[in-house]
Amino acid sequence: MLNTIAPLDMVFVHQDEVIAIEAEVPICPALPCKSFGPMADADSVIELGAGEAKRLGLGVGDAVVIERSEEHTSELQSLAGS
């Protein structure tokens, strides 16, 4: 990918389920860069360091749950003036 400093694993998610994983996506030093991604629509992409998806045992069909940390929620409340 353009403007990354290291290769990535890209985990594509749709409706809280992994629909595709592009492992070890290389850096791209200049345009044009190769495109990556599934043929189906994804509503989220999680970028991990190269090799992390395999190390974590992630696979197509796995459920994805993203939770906010208390620290992040506190930061958002501070920004909102709550």
Backbone hydrogen bonds, N-H to C=O, Kabsch-Sander energy under -0.5 kcal/mol:
donor,donor_aa,acceptor,acceptor_aa,energy
3,N,28,C,-0.7
4,T,1,M,-1.2
8,L,25,V,-2.0
9,D,48,L,-2.8
10,M,22,E,-2.9
11,V,9,D,-0.6
11,V,46,I,-2.9
12,F,10,M,-0.7
12,F,20,A,-2.7
13,V,44,S,-2.8
14,H,17,E,-2.5
17,E,14,H,-0.7
18,V,62,D,-2.8
19,I,12,F,-2.8
20,A,12,F,-1.3
22,E,10,M,-2.7
23,A,21,I,-0.7
25,V,8,L,-3.6
28,C,1,M,-1.8
43,D,13,V,-2.3
44,S,13,V,-1.8
46,I,11,V,-2.7
47,E,45,V,-0.5
48,L,9,D,-2.8
48,L,46,I,-0.5
50,A,7,P,-1.7
52,E,49,G,-2.4
55,R,51,G,-2.2
56,L,52,E,-2.6
57,G,53,A,-0.6
57,G,54,K,-1.0
58,L,53,A,-2.6
61,G,18,V,-3.0
62,D,59,G,-2.1
64,V,16,D,-2.4
67,E,65,V,-0.6
73,T,69,S,-2.3
74,S,70,E,-2.5
75,E,71,E,-2.1
76,L,72,H,-2.2
77,Q,73,T,-2.3
78,S,74,S,-2.2
79,L,75,E,-2.2
80,A,76,L,-1.9
81,G,77,Q,-0.6
81,G,78,S,-0.7
82,S,77,Q,-2.6
